[in-house]
Amino acid sequence: MSEHLTEDETTAAVPILPLNRGHWRDWLAGQPPAVRTWIEATGFSAEAGSLCLLPGETGTLERVLFGWDENDPWSWAQLPAKLPKATYRIDAPLAAPAADWAALAWALACYQFTRYLGRKRREWPSLVWPEAARREQVASAVEALCLVRDLVNTPSSDMGPEDLAQAAAELAVRRGARLRTIVGEALLEENYPLIHAVGRASPRLPRLLDLQWGDEQAPKVTLVGKGVCFDSGGLDLKTASGMKLMKKDMGGAAHVLGLATMIIAAGLPVRLRVLIPAVENSVSGNAFRPSDVLKTRKGLSVEVGNTDAEGRLILADALAEADREKPDLLIDLATLTGAARTALGPELPAMFTPDDDLAAAILAAAEEEHDPMWRLPLWKNYRRLLDSKVADINNASDSSYAGAITAALFLQEFVSPSTPWVHFDIFAWNPHSRPGRPEGGEAMAIRALYRMIARKYPL
């Protein structure tokens, strides 16, 4: 989408003048009578998001007045859909953060998922890069966020475990990373029994994707993403409405690939590892069953309380492998529970970590990046809800309470107390369109996570 940001700085670019309510009257008073008359006739008063198109003497578009909300960086995303196709430039000095946001919001507002559309793509207007914008950083963020959206929006017919592996392979080739894939029965041979158990019922073989990049001696940053490419619920079958959005159940995998894109593009001094257990939770004669007791990579035994709590199972094996080499930072992202959405709604990812300093660093970055999230507690007293009479732990509680917390507590069992670890329970979807954030797949929390990592491991 960064093709809608241009280096063209010719005088043909139509200037956009951002105005807020505080300075609006002073600016208007200084304009020629004809301009004031035109503006008053249109009813423009610099309300946030409003536009006024000013014609020149020949009747062509000479200038755009834009009601700018300085406290809402997404306000720039309202412009592309409202303006005629042309090239525009911002006729005001913007400092780096504001300039970055103008470019980022504009580019993301031009996002379209058109893979299956026969009709012609919409043609969007272009914006000349704001002078102070950090172009490489913005372009990398646009690439990463659009990658997440594309992967999540793709239906499961074209985004199975093998397709997700192909997306990781393309990233590895494009960015100079190394990818190893463990497929099917090889998962048992290499001791990933939970990934195999969850995915074995599908003819699309389960696999573990292991992408690595960077200096082996650098600090280890490991990302783990849930890659359930479709979730039927297994034998504990979901309802039709519950299955409707399950193409997005690989949203965690999409997110870690997006975050990896930003880290590698910046050349951060880390040894990056990305682990994605990729499966399809299907129903067949060899599907795993409620009350089965499964082995895990860590050695713990898990009783299956519900086959629809499969995401935490595959993450458990991946987290155990990630934890084995004691990373300096371990992050997992997953579309894990409906309980997190009930608690926080679709726009706020739930963050869990036992590390207060890590939580504070991420939350500070989230505020700076306008990338919202909310920390929920790893309340130890709820661990008893996962007790099993026949195994070390149950994968699901019988209680209707605290579902997001018990899921996070389950994952915590597979991470050493000494490992700096954070878990995100995300929705990865916009149920309704907003400026720059169309209905469909959405990237959440990764801009904040990138800023935190870049600050922790500066160039």
ABEGO torsion letter per residue (X at the ends): XAAABBABABAABBBBBBBBAAAAAAAAAABBAAAAAAAAAAGBAGBBGBBBBBBBAAGBBABBBBBBBAABAAAAAAAAAABBBBBBBBBBBBBAAAAAAAAAAAAAAABBBAAABABBBBBBBBBBBBAABBAAAAAAAAAAAAAAAAAAABBAAABBAAAAAAAAAAAAAAAGBBBBBBBEAAAAAAGBAAAAAAAAABABBBBBBBBBBEBAABBBBBBBBBBBABBAGEABBBBAAAAAAAAAAAAAAAAAAAAAAAAAAAGBBBBBBBBBBBBBBBBBAABBBBGBBBBBAAGBBBBBABAABAAAAAAAAAAAAAAAAGBABBBBBBBABAAAAAAAEAABBBBBBABAAAAAAAAAAAAAAGBBBBBBBBBAAAAAAABBAABABBABBABABGAAAAAAAAAAAABBAABBBBBBBBAGBBABBBBGBBBEBBBBGAAAAAAAAAAABBX
